[in-house]
Amino acid sequence: MYKILTVSLLLLFLPRVNALDVEQNKIGWYLGSEFNSSQISIQARGINPGGKVDDNLNGLSLYSGVNILSWLGVEFGLSKGSGFKGSSEASIETAFVSSKFSYSFDERYSLYVKPGVVYAQLLDYELDDSVDPSWSDFSFIIMAGIEINILSDIYTRLEYKHTEISLEDDNFLLWRTEDSETIDMTYKNVGISLFYIF
């Protein structure tokens, strides 16, 4: 996570490139990819309750969206992270859709916030040896960050994401009779990305 913050600070001081050709609050479709680092807290409830587990993951994301107005847009994205210390095969996948509200300081810098809905799935995270479980559910997510124009149609973005979600066992119908297990998860994510506006 510290590496991402260091690179982002360096990007803030990049010289302007073709600044006169950059349109303030450019409207249009965009497509981007992101490298991110996540801090996750997990606690199980139900049949096999466990202690709180904290972990750090690295992941990649793809996202796309459209700026409908100079200050309003819609965005959706997919992400996958892995690297759990206690479960090397485990991973987490997310998909979100959100609105996007932006405020531009000038033709180069803008701040934004994105409230939305996220679907999260925790894969192969085992609480016992009976099955290879997966856990999933929907929740609200809040995202915020800064965008910096580095070329005429190419931007970089530093973004923070936060959600709290109770993940239900996807397999409980096959091996649970009642009180299926639930995983309470807090998900904090910092990412740096590049995107292109068409």
ROVO-881662 format. One record per residue: y, z, x of N, C-alpha, C in turn; residue in one letter. Coordinates in Angstrom, 1 decimal. Each point is the difference from the previous one (the first is absolute). Last residue first. Layout:
residues N
[pt [Y; Z; X]; [Y; Z; X]; [Y; Z; X]; 'A']
...
END
This chain:
residues 198
[pt [8.1; -24.3; -12.5]; [-0.1; -1.5; -0.2]; [1.3; -0.5; -0.6]; 'F']
[pt [-1.1; 4.3; 3.3]; [0.5; -0.3; -1.3]; [0.0; -1.5; -0.1]; 'I']
[pt [-3.0; 3.7; 3.1]; [0.8; -1.3; -0.1]; [0.4; -0.2; -1.4]; 'Y']
[pt [-1.6; 4.5; 3.3]; [-0.2; -0.8; -1.1]; [1.0; -1.2; 0.0]; 'F']
[pt [-2.4; 4.6; 3.0]; [0.8; -1.2; 0.0]; [-0.2; -0.8; -1.3]; 'L']
[pt [-0.6; 5.6; 1.6]; [-0.5; -1.3; -0.5]; [1.0; -1.1; 0.3]; 'S']
[pt [-1.8; 5.7; 0.4]; [1.0; -1.0; 0.5]; [-0.6; -1.4; -0.3]; 'I']
[pt [-0.9; 5.5; -2.1]; [-0.4; -1.4; 0.5]; [1.2; -0.8; 0.5]; 'G']
[pt [-2.2; 5.2; -1.8]; [1.2; -0.7; 0.6]; [-0.5; -1.3; 0.6]; 'V']
[pt [-1.8; 4.0; -3.9]; [-0.2; -1.2; 0.8]; [1.3; -0.5; 0.6]; 'N']
[pt [-3.1; 4.1; -2.9]; [1.3; -0.3; 0.5]; [-0.2; -1.1; 1.1]; 'K']
[pt [-2.8; 2.7; -4.2]; [0.0; -1.2; 0.8]; [1.4; -0.2; 0.5]; 'Y']
[pt [-3.7; 3.8; -2.4]; [1.4; -0.3; 0.2]; [0.1; -1.0; 1.1]; 'T']
[pt [-4.1; 1.7; -3.6]; [0.5; -0.7; 1.2]; [1.5; -0.1; 0.0]; 'M']
[pt [-4.8; 2.3; -2.5]; [1.5; 0.0; -0.1]; [0.5; -0.5; 1.4]; 'D']
[pt [-4.8; -0.7; -2.7]; [0.6; 0.2; 1.3]; [1.5; -0.1; -0.2]; 'I']
[pt [-4.7; 1.1; -3.1]; [1.3; -0.6; 0.1]; [0.6; 0.3; 1.4]; 'T']
[pt [-5.1; 0.1; -3.1]; [0.9; 0.4; 1.1]; [1.2; -0.8; 0.0]; 'E']
[pt [-2.7; 1.0; -4.6]; [-0.1; -0.8; 1.2]; [1.0; 0.4; 1.0]; 'S']
[pt [-2.0; 2.0; -4.4]; [0.9; 0.5; 1.1]; [0.0; -0.8; 1.2]; 'D']
[pt [-4.3; -0.9; -2.7]; [1.3; 0.5; -0.5]; [0.9; 0.5; 1.2]; 'E']
[pt [-4.1; -2.4; 0.6]; [-0.1; 0.2; -1.5]; [1.3; 0.4; -0.6]; 'T']
[pt [-1.3; -3.2; 4.5]; [0.5; 1.3; -0.5]; [-0.2; 0.1; -1.5]; 'R']
[pt [-1.3; -3.9; 2.7]; [-0.6; 1.2; 0.6]; [0.6; 1.3; -0.3]; 'W']
[pt [1.2; -4.5; -1.7]; [-1.4; -0.2; 0.4]; [-0.6; 1.3; 0.5]; 'L']
[pt [4.6; -0.3; -1.4]; [-0.9; -0.3; -1.2]; [-1.4; -0.2; 0.4]; 'L']
[pt [3.5; 0.8; 3.3]; [-0.5; 1.2; -0.7]; [-0.9; -0.3; -1.2]; 'F']
[pt [2.4; -2.8; 3.6]; [-1.4; -0.1; -0.3]; [-0.5; 1.2; -0.8]; 'N']
[pt [4.6; -0.7; 1.5]; [-0.4; -1.3; -0.7]; [-1.5; 0.0; -0.3]; 'D']
[pt [3.6; 4.2; 0.6]; [-1.2; -0.6; 0.6]; [-0.4; -1.2; -0.8]; 'D']
[pt [5.2; 1.5; 0.3]; [-1.2; 0.3; -0.7]; [-1.2; -0.7; 0.7]; 'E']
[pt [5.1; 1.9; 1.7]; [-0.9; -1.1; 0.0]; [-1.3; 0.4; -0.7]; 'L']
[pt [5.4; 1.3; 0.0]; [-1.3; 0.6; -0.2]; [-1.0; -1.1; -0.1]; 'S']
[pt [5.2; 0.3; 2.4]; [-0.9; -0.6; -0.9]; [-1.3; 0.7; 0.0]; 'I']
[pt [5.4; -0.8; 2.0]; [-1.0; 1.1; -0.2]; [-0.9; -0.5; -1.1]; 'E']
[pt [3.7; -2.6; 3.7]; [-0.6; 0.2; -1.3]; [-1.0; 1.2; 0.1]; 'T']
[pt [4.0; -3.2; 3.1]; [-0.6; 1.3; -0.4]; [-0.6; 0.0; -1.4]; 'H']
[pt [2.4; -3.1; 4.6]; [-0.7; 0.0; -1.3]; [-0.5; 1.4; -0.3]; 'K']
[pt [3.8; -3.1; 3.3]; [-0.8; 1.3; -0.2]; [-0.5; -0.1; -1.4]; 'Y']
[pt [2.0; -3.9; 3.9]; [-0.2; 0.6; -1.4]; [-0.8; 1.2; 0.0]; 'E']
[pt [2.9; -4.2; 2.8]; [-0.6; 1.3; 0.3]; [-0.1; 0.7; -1.4]; 'L']
[pt [0.6; -5.5; 1.7]; [0.1; 1.1; -1.0]; [-0.7; 1.2; 0.6]; 'R']
[pt [2.2; -5.4; 1.2]; [-0.9; 1.1; 0.3]; [0.3; 1.2; -0.9]; 'T']
[pt [0.8; -5.8; -0.4]; [0.4; 1.4; 0.0]; [-1.0; 1.0; 0.5]; 'Y']
[pt [1.7; -5.7; -0.4]; [-1.1; 1.0; 0.5]; [0.6; 1.4; 0.0]; 'I']
[pt [2.3; -4.3; -0.8]; [-0.8; 0.3; -1.1]; [-1.1; 1.0; 0.3]; 'D']
[pt [3.4; -1.1; 3.3]; [0.7; -0.4; -1.3]; [-0.8; 0.4; -1.2]; 'S']
[pt [-0.9; 3.2; 4.0]; [0.2; -1.5; 0.0]; [0.5; -0.4; -1.4]; 'L']
[pt [-0.4; 4.5; 0.6]; [-0.1; -0.3; 1.4]; [0.1; -1.5; 0.3]; 'I']
[pt [1.1; 4.2; -4.0]; [-0.1; -1.5; 0.3]; [0.0; -0.2; 1.5]; 'N']
[pt [-1.6; 4.5; -2.8]; [1.0; -0.5; 1.0]; [-0.3; -1.5; 0.2]; 'I']
[pt [-1.0; 4.6; -3.6]; [-0.3; -1.3; 0.4]; [1.1; -0.6; 0.9]; 'E']
[pt [-2.2; 5.1; -1.8]; [1.1; -0.8; 0.4]; [-0.5; -1.3; 0.4]; 'I']
[pt [-2.0; 4.0; -3.6]; [0.1; -0.5; 1.3]; [1.3; -0.7; 0.3]; 'G']
[pt [-4.0; 2.5; -3.8]; [1.4; -0.1; 0.4]; [0.1; -0.5; 1.4]; 'A']
[pt [-3.6; 1.3; -4.6]; [0.2; -0.6; 1.3]; [1.5; -0.2; 0.3]; 'M']
[pt [-3.9; 2.6; -3.5]; [1.4; -0.2; 0.3]; [0.1; -0.5; 1.4]; 'I']
[pt [-3.9; 0.4; -4.3]; [0.3; 0.0; 1.4]; [1.5; -0.3; 0.2]; 'I']
[pt [-4.2; 1.6; -4.0]; [1.4; -0.5; 0.3]; [0.2; 0.1; 1.6]; 'F']
[pt [-5.0; -0.7; -2.1]; [1.0; 1.0; 0.1]; [1.4; -0.7; 0.2]; 'S']
[pt [-5.9; -0.8; -1.0]; [1.3; -0.4; 0.0]; [1.0; 1.1; 0.2]; 'F']
[pt [-5.4; -0.4; 1.9]; [0.9; 0.3; -1.2]; [1.3; -0.6; 0.2]; 'D']
[pt [-5.3; 1.1; 2.6]; [1.2; -0.9; -0.3]; [0.7; 0.5; -1.2]; 'S']
[pt [-4.5; 0.4; 3.9]; [0.9; 0.8; -0.9]; [1.2; -0.8; -0.3]; 'W']
[pt [-5.6; -0.3; 2.0]; [1.4; -0.5; 0.0]; [0.8; 0.7; -1.0]; 'S']
[pt [-5.0; 0.8; 3.0]; [0.9; 0.0; -1.2]; [1.3; -0.7; 0.3]; 'P']
[pt [-5.3; 0.2; 1.3]; [1.2; -0.4; 0.7]; [1.1; -0.1; -1.0]; 'D']
[pt [-4.1; 3.5; -0.6]; [0.3; -1.4; -0.1]; [1.1; -0.3; 0.9]; 'V']
[pt [-2.2; 4.2; 0.4]; [-0.8; -0.6; -1.1]; [0.3; -1.4; -0.2]; 'S']
[pt [1.6; 3.7; 3.1]; [-0.8; -1.1; 0.5]; [-0.7; -0.8; -1.1]; 'D']
[pt [5.1; 2.6; 0.0]; [-1.4; 0.4; 0.1]; [-0.8; -1.3; 0.4]; 'D']
[pt [4.5; -0.3; -0.3]; [0.1; 1.4; -0.1]; [-1.4; 0.6; 0.0]; 'L']
[pt [2.5; -4.8; 1.9]; [-1.1; 0.7; -0.5]; [0.3; 1.5; -0.1]; 'E']
[pt [2.3; -5.1; 0.0]; [0.4; 1.4; 0.5]; [-1.0; 0.9; -0.7]; 'Y']
[pt [0.4; -5.0; -0.5]; [-0.9; 0.6; 1.0]; [0.4; 1.4; 0.5]; 'D']
[pt [4.0; -2.4; -2.3]; [-1.4; -0.5; 0.1]; [-0.8; 0.7; 1.1]; 'L']
[pt [4.5; 0.3; -3.6]; [-0.5; 0.6; 1.2]; [-1.4; -0.4; 0.1]; 'L']
[pt [4.5; -2.0; -2.7]; [-1.5; 0.1; 0.0]; [-0.4; 0.5; 1.4]; 'Q']
[pt [4.7; -0.7; -3.6]; [-0.6; 0.4; 1.3]; [-1.5; 0.1; -0.1]; 'A']
[pt [4.7; -2.2; -2.6]; [-1.4; 0.3; -0.1]; [-0.6; 0.2; 1.3]; 'Y']
[pt [5.3; 0.5; -2.1]; [-0.9; -0.4; 1.0]; [-1.5; 0.3; -0.5]; 'V']
[pt [5.6; -0.8; -1.7]; [-1.3; 0.4; -0.3]; [-1.0; -0.4; 1.1]; 'V']
[pt [5.7; 0.9; 0.3]; [-1.1; -0.9; -0.5]; [-1.2; 0.7; -0.4]; 'G']
[pt [5.5; -0.2; 2.4]; [-0.9; 0.8; -0.9]; [-1.1; -0.9; -0.6]; 'P']
[pt [3.6; -0.5; 4.3]; [-1.0; -0.7; -0.9]; [-0.9; 1.0; -0.7]; 'K']
[pt [5.0; -0.8; 3.1]; [-0.9; 1.0; -0.6]; [-0.9; -0.8; -0.9]; 'V']
[pt [3.7; -1.2; 4.4]; [-0.6; -0.2; -1.3]; [-0.9; 1.1; -0.3]; 'Y']
[pt [4.3; -2.2; 3.6]; [-1.0; 1.1; -0.4]; [-0.6; -0.3; -1.4]; 'L']
[pt [2.3; -3.3; 4.2]; [0.0; 0.5; -1.4]; [-1.0; 1.1; -0.1]; 'S']
[pt [2.8; -3.6; 3.8]; [-0.6; 1.2; -0.3]; [0.0; 0.3; -1.5]; 'Y']
[pt [1.9; -4.1; 1.8]; [-1.1; 0.3; 0.8]; [-0.8; 1.2; -0.4]; 'R']
[pt [4.2; -1.8; -1.9]; [-1.0; -1.1; 0.0]; [-1.3; 0.3; 0.7]; 'E']
[pt [2.6; 4.2; -1.7]; [0.6; -1.2; 0.4]; [-1.1; -1.1; -0.1]; 'D']
[pt [-0.8; 4.2; -1.9]; [1.2; 0.4; 0.7]; [0.8; -1.2; 0.5]; 'F']
[pt [-3.6; 0.6; -4.3]; [0.3; -0.6; 1.2]; [1.4; 0.5; 0.6]; 'S']
[pt [-4.2; 1.6; -3.6]; [1.4; 0.1; 0.3]; [0.3; -0.6; 1.4]; 'Y']
[pt [-4.2; -0.1; -4.2]; [0.5; -0.1; 1.4]; [1.5; 0.2; 0.0]; 'S']
[pt [-5.0; 0.7; -2.9]; [1.4; 0.1; -0.2]; [0.6; 0.0; 1.4]; 'F']
[pt [-4.9; -1.4; -2.6]; [0.7; 0.2; 1.2]; [1.5; 0.0; -0.2]; 'K']
[pt [-5.3; 0.8; -2.6]; [1.3; -0.6; 0.0]; [0.7; 0.3; 1.3]; 'S']
[pt [-5.4; -0.4; -0.4]; [1.1; 0.8; -0.1]; [1.3; -0.8; -0.3]; 'S']
[pt [-5.9; 0.4; 0.9]; [1.1; -0.8; -0.6]; [1.2; 0.9; -0.2]; 'V']
[pt [-5.0; 0.2; 3.2]; [1.2; 0.5; -0.8]; [0.8; -1.1; -0.6]; 'F']
[pt [-5.0; 1.7; 2.7]; [0.7; -1.1; -0.6]; [1.1; 0.5; -0.9]; 'A']
[pt [-3.8; 1.8; 4.2]; [1.0; 0.2; -1.0]; [0.6; -1.3; -0.5]; 'T']
[pt [-4.3; 2.7; 3.0]; [0.6; -1.3; -0.4]; [1.0; 0.3; -1.1]; 'E']
[pt [-3.0; 2.7; 4.3]; [0.8; 0.1; -1.3]; [0.7; -1.3; -0.2]; 'I']
[pt [-4.7; 2.1; 2.8]; [1.3; -0.8; 0.0]; [0.7; 0.2; -1.3]; 'S']
[pt [-4.7; 1.7; 3.4]; [0.9; 0.1; -1.1]; [1.2; -0.8; 0.1]; 'A']
[pt [-3.6; 0.8; 3.3]; [-0.1; -1.2; -0.9]; [0.9; 0.0; -1.2]; 'E']
[pt [-0.2; 3.6; 3.3]; [0.5; -1.2; 0.7]; [-0.2; -1.2; -0.9]; 'S']
[pt [0.8; 5.3; -0.7]; [-0.9; -1.0; -0.6]; [0.4; -1.4; 0.4]; 'S']
[pt [2.2; 4.0; 1.6]; [-1.2; 0.6; -0.4]; [-1.0; -1.0; -0.7]; 'G']
[pt [4.4; -1.3; 1.5]; [-0.6; 0.7; 1.1]; [-1.4; 0.5; -0.3]; 'K']
[pt [2.6; -4.4; -2.0]; [-0.2; 1.4; -0.3]; [-0.8; 0.6; 1.1]; 'F']
[pt [1.7; -4.7; -0.6]; [0.1; 0.8; 1.2]; [-0.1; 1.5; -0.3]; 'G']
[pt [2.0; -4.5; -2.9]; [-1.2; 0.6; 0.4]; [0.2; 0.9; 1.2]; 'S']
[pt [2.5; -3.2; -4.4]; [0.1; 0.8; 1.2]; [-1.3; 0.6; 0.3]; 'G']
[pt [2.8; -4.1; -3.1]; [-1.3; 0.6; 0.3]; [0.2; 0.8; 1.3]; 'K']
[pt [2.9; -2.8; -4.4]; [0.0; 0.7; 1.3]; [-1.4; 0.6; 0.2]; 'S']
[pt [3.6; -3.5; -3.3]; [-1.4; 0.5; 0.3]; [0.0; 0.6; 1.3]; 'L']
[pt [4.1; -1.4; -4.1]; [-0.6; 0.0; 1.4]; [-1.4; 0.6; 0.0]; 'G']
[pt [5.0; -1.7; -2.9]; [-1.4; 0.4; -0.1]; [-0.6; -0.1; 1.4]; 'F']
[pt [5.3; 0.0; -2.9]; [-0.9; -0.2; 1.2]; [-1.4; 0.5; -0.3]; 'E']
[pt [5.4; -1.4; -2.0]; [-1.3; 0.4; -0.4]; [-0.9; -0.3; 1.2]; 'V']
[pt [5.7; 0.8; -0.8]; [-1.1; -0.8; 0.3]; [-1.3; 0.6; -0.5]; 'G']
[pt [5.9; 0.3; 0.4]; [-1.2; 0.3; -0.7]; [-1.1; -0.9; 0.3]; 'L']
[pt [4.7; -0.2; 1.6]; [-0.4; 1.4; 0.1]; [-1.3; 0.4; -0.6]; 'W']
[pt [2.0; -4.4; -0.1]; [0.3; 0.4; 1.4]; [-0.4; 1.5; 0.2]; 'S']
[pt [-2.9; -2.6; -3.4]; [1.4; 0.1; 0.1]; [0.3; 0.5; 1.4]; 'L']
[pt [-4.4; -1.1; -0.7]; [0.5; -0.6; -1.2]; [1.5; 0.0; 0.0]; 'I']
[pt [-3.8; 0.2; 3.9]; [1.3; 0.6; -0.3]; [0.6; -0.8; -1.2]; 'N']
[pt [-5.4; 0.7; 1.4]; [1.1; -0.9; -0.3]; [1.3; 0.8; -0.3]; 'V']
[pt [-5.2; 0.4; 2.9]; [0.9; 0.4; -1.1]; [1.0; -1.1; -0.2]; 'G']
[pt [-4.7; 2.0; 3.1]; [0.8; -1.1; -0.5]; [0.9; 0.5; -1.1]; 'S']
[pt [-3.7; 1.8; 4.3]; [0.8; 0.2; -1.2]; [0.8; -1.3; -0.3]; 'Y']
[pt [-4.2; 2.7; 3.3]; [0.6; -1.3; -0.4]; [0.8; 0.3; -1.3]; 'L']
[pt [-2.1; 3.3; 4.3]; [0.4; -0.3; -1.4]; [0.5; -1.4; -0.1]; 'S']
[pt [-3.0; 3.9; 3.4]; [0.7; -1.3; -0.1]; [0.3; -0.2; -1.5]; 'L']
[pt [-1.2; 4.7; 3.3]; [-0.4; -1.0; -0.9]; [0.9; -1.2; 0.0]; 'G']
[pt [-1.7; 5.4; 2.0]; [0.8; -1.2; 0.3]; [-0.5; -1.1; -1.0]; 'N']
[pt [-0.1; 5.7; -0.2]; [-0.7; -1.3; 0.0]; [1.0; -1.0; 0.4]; 'L']
[pt [-1.1; 5.8; -0.1]; [1.0; -1.1; 0.3]; [-0.8; -1.3; 0.1]; 'N']
[pt [-0.8; 5.2; -2.5]; [-0.4; -1.0; 0.9]; [1.1; -1.1; 0.1]; 'D']
[pt [-1.8; 5.3; -2.2]; [1.1; -0.9; 0.4]; [-0.5; -1.0; 1.0]; 'D']
[pt [-2.2; 3.5; -4.0]; [-0.2; -0.8; 1.2]; [1.2; -0.9; 0.2]; 'V']
[pt [-1.7; 4.8; -2.9]; [0.9; -1.1; 0.2]; [-0.2; -0.7; 1.3]; 'K']
[pt [-4.2; 2.4; -2.4]; [1.3; 0.4; 0.5]; [0.9; -1.2; 0.1]; 'G']
[pt [-3.8; 0.0; -3.8]; [0.1; 0.1; 1.5]; [1.4; 0.4; 0.4]; 'G']
[pt [-3.9; -0.5; -4.5]; [1.4; 0.2; 0.5]; [0.0; 0.3; 1.5]; 'P']
[pt [-3.5; -2.0; -3.5]; [-0.1; 0.3; 1.4]; [1.5; 0.2; 0.6]; 'N']
[pt [-0.7; -0.7; -4.7]; [-1.2; 0.5; 0.4]; [-0.1; 0.5; 1.4]; 'I']
[pt [4.8; -0.7; -1.5]; [-1.1; -0.3; -0.8]; [-1.3; 0.7; 0.5]; 'G']
[pt [4.5; -1.9; 2.8]; [-0.2; 1.0; -1.1]; [-1.3; -0.4; -0.7]; 'R']
[pt [2.7; -1.0; 5.2]; [-1.0; -0.3; -1.0]; [0.0; 1.1; -1.1]; 'A']
[pt [3.8; -2.1; 3.6]; [-0.7; 1.2; -0.4]; [-0.9; -0.3; -1.2]; 'Q']
[pt [3.5; -2.3; 4.2]; [-1.1; -0.2; -1.0]; [-0.6; 1.4; -0.3]; 'I']
[pt [4.5; -2.9; 2.5]; [-0.6; 1.3; -0.2]; [-1.0; -0.1; -1.2]; 'S']
[pt [2.6; -3.6; 3.8]; [-0.7; 0.3; -1.2]; [-0.5; 1.4; -0.1]; 'I']
[pt [3.5; -3.8; 2.6]; [-0.5; 1.3; 0.1]; [-0.5; 0.4; -1.4]; 'Q']
[pt [0.8; -5.0; 2.8]; [0.0; 0.9; -1.2]; [-0.4; 1.4; 0.4]; 'S']
[pt [2.1; -5.1; 2.0]; [-0.7; 1.2; 0.4]; [0.2; 1.0; -1.2]; 'S']
[pt [0.5; -5.8; 0.8]; [0.4; 1.3; -0.5]; [-0.9; 1.1; 0.5]; 'N']
[pt [1.8; -5.6; 0.0]; [-0.9; 0.9; 0.7]; [0.5; 1.4; -0.4]; 'F']
[pt [0.6; -5.0; -2.6]; [0.5; 1.3; 0.4]; [-1.1; 0.7; 0.8]; 'E']
[pt [2.0; -5.1; -2.4]; [-1.1; 0.8; 0.5]; [0.5; 1.2; 0.7]; 'S']
[pt [2.0; -3.9; -3.9]; [0.0; 0.7; 1.2]; [-1.3; 0.7; 0.3]; 'G']
[pt [3.4; -3.6; -3.4]; [-1.4; 0.4; 0.4]; [0.1; 0.7; 1.3]; 'L']
[pt [3.5; -1.7; -4.5]; [-0.3; 0.3; 1.4]; [-1.4; 0.4; 0.2]; 'Y']
[pt [3.9; -2.7; -3.7]; [-1.3; 0.6; 0.3]; [-0.1; 0.4; 1.5]; 'W']
[pt [4.9; 0.0; -2.3]; [-1.1; -0.9; 0.2]; [-1.3; 0.7; 0.2]; 'G']
[pt [5.7; 0.8; 0.8]; [-0.9; 0.0; -1.2]; [-1.2; -1.0; 0.3]; 'I']
[pt [3.6; 3.0; 3.3]; [-0.6; -1.3; -0.4]; [-1.0; 0.2; -1.1]; 'K']
[pt [3.8; 2.9; 2.2]; [-0.8; 0.2; -1.2]; [-0.7; -1.3; -0.4]; 'N']
[pt [3.4; -1.4; 3.3]; [-0.1; 1.4; -0.4]; [-0.8; 0.1; -1.3]; 'Q']
[pt [-0.5; -3.9; 3.7]; [0.6; 0.3; -1.3]; [-0.2; 1.5; -0.3]; 'E']
[pt [0.3; -2.8; 4.9]; [-0.8; 0.9; -0.9]; [0.8; 0.3; -1.3]; 'V']
[pt [1.5; -2.6; 3.9]; [-0.9; -0.8; -0.9]; [-0.7; 0.9; -1.0]; 'D']
[pt [2.9; 1.6; 3.5]; [0.8; -0.7; -1.0]; [-0.8; -0.8; -1.0]; 'L']
[pt [-2.0; 2.4; 3.7]; [0.5; 0.9; -1.1]; [0.8; -0.7; -1.0]; 'A']
[pt [-3.0; -1.1; 4.0]; [0.4; -0.9; -1.1]; [0.5; 0.8; -1.1]; 'N']
[pt [-1.8; 3.2; 3.0]; [-0.4; -1.3; 0.3]; [0.4; -0.9; -1.2]; 'V']
[pt [1.2; 5.2; 2.5]; [0.0; -0.9; -1.2]; [-0.4; -1.4; 0.4]; 'R']
[pt [-1.7; 4.2; 2.8]; [1.2; -0.7; -0.2]; [-0.2; -0.9; -1.2]; 'P']
[pt [-2.6; 4.7; 0.5]; [-0.1; -1.4; 0.4]; [1.3; -0.7; -0.3]; 'L']
[pt [-1.2; 4.7; -0.9]; [1.0; -0.4; 0.9]; [-0.1; -1.4; 0.5]; 'F']
[pt [-3.1; 2.2; -3.0]; [1.3; 0.2; -0.6]; [1.2; -0.5; 0.9]; 'L']
[pt [-4.7; 0.0; 1.3]; [0.4; -1.1; -0.8]; [1.4; 0.1; -0.6]; 'L']
[pt [-1.9; 3.6; 2.5]; [0.3; -1.1; 0.9]; [0.5; -1.2; -0.9]; 'L']
[pt [-1.8; 3.6; -2.3]; [1.3; 0.4; 0.6]; [0.5; -1.1; 0.9]; 'L']
[pt [-4.3; -0.4; -1.7]; [1.0; -0.2; -1.0]; [1.4; 0.3; 0.4]; 'S']
[pt [-3.8; 0.9; 2.8]; [0.3; -1.5; -0.1]; [1.1; -0.2; -1.0]; 'V']
[pt [-1.4; 4.4; 0.4]; [0.7; -0.4; 1.2]; [0.3; -1.5; 0.0]; 'T']
[pt [-2.5; 2.0; -3.5]; [1.4; 0.4; -0.1]; [0.7; -0.5; 1.2]; 'L']
[pt [-4.6; -0.8; -0.1]; [0.7; -0.8; -1.0]; [1.5; 0.4; -0.1]; 'I']
[pt [-2.8; 2.5; 2.8]; [0.2; -1.3; 0.5]; [0.7; -0.9; -0.9]; 'K']
[pt [-1.3; 4.3; -1.4]; [1.2; 0.1; 0.9]; [0.2; -1.4; 0.6]; 'Y']
[pt [-3.8; 0.6; -2.7]; [1.2; 0.0; -0.8]; [1.3; 0.0; 0.9]; 'M']
END
